[in-house]
Amino acid sequence: MNNDVNNMLDNLGKNPLGGLSVNVATLLKFPLVLILFGNVLFAALLFLRSRILADTFESSSIGIIKIIITIYLITTIIGSIIAVLFLLVG
């Protein structure tokens, strides 16, 4: 009886599944990577839509819009790469 109690107390802080452990932070990284990937896809689709719109209509502000969307696309890609690197390191 005393040996069983000591055995239970020794195993109190250990994982009951053996070496298998699941960390909550690891589980949250995968959806964040998917959200960042979706954000990059959205920026790419926005870029393509602006190109189609620029080819369809003639306007003086189309050049400015193309520059703004190109800057947005580059910023989104670089920001997403940095965010994924921080997720992998952290």
N, C-alpha and C positions, 0 to 999 in steps of 0.2 A: 504494500500500500504506500509506504513512504517512498519507495523507488519510483512508483508511478507519478507521484506528485512532483518529485524532483525532475523527472523526465519532462513533464508538462511545463514546468517552470523554465527549464532549459530551452525548450522549443517555443517559448512565448513570443519572442521577437522575430522569429524566422518565418520565411515565406512557406506556406503549406504546400505550394505547388512545386517545390524543389528550386531549380535554377530559373524557372520561368517567372519573369516579373514584367508588369506593364506599367509604364510611366504615363501619367496624364499629359505631361508636356509633349511627349512623343506623339500621342494620339491627336493633339491639337495642331501639330505641324503639318500634317497631310492636308487637312481642309484649307489651311492658310496658303499652302503652295497652289492648290487648285484655284483659289480665289485670285491669287496673283497671276496665274496663267490665264484665267478668264479675263482679267483686266487687260492683259497684253493683247489677247484676241479682240477685245472690244476696241482697243486703240487701233489695231490693224484694220478692222472693218470700217471704222470711222475714217481712216486714211483712204481706203479704197472708195468709200462713198463720196468723199470730197473730190477725188480724182474723176469719178464718173460725173458728178455735178459740174465740175469745171469744164469737162469736155462737152457737156450738154448745153450749158448756158454761157453766154458772153456777158461778162461784167468786169468792171474795173477792180472790184474788191476780191475777186477770186484768187489772185496772187497772194494777197495778204492772208486769206483763209488757208491756203495751201501751206504757207510758211508756218502759221500758228499750229496747224494740225501736225505738220512734220516735227516741229519742236515738241509737241505733246507726245507724239509717238516715241521719239527718241528718249524723252524724259521718263516715260512710262517703262520702257524696256530697261533702261539703266537702273531706275528705282526698283523694279521688280527683281532684277539680278542681285542687287545689293540686299534686298529684303530676304531673298532665298538664301543668300550666303549667311546672313545673320541667323536665319532659322536653322540652318545646318550646323553652325558653330555653337549656338546656344542650347 
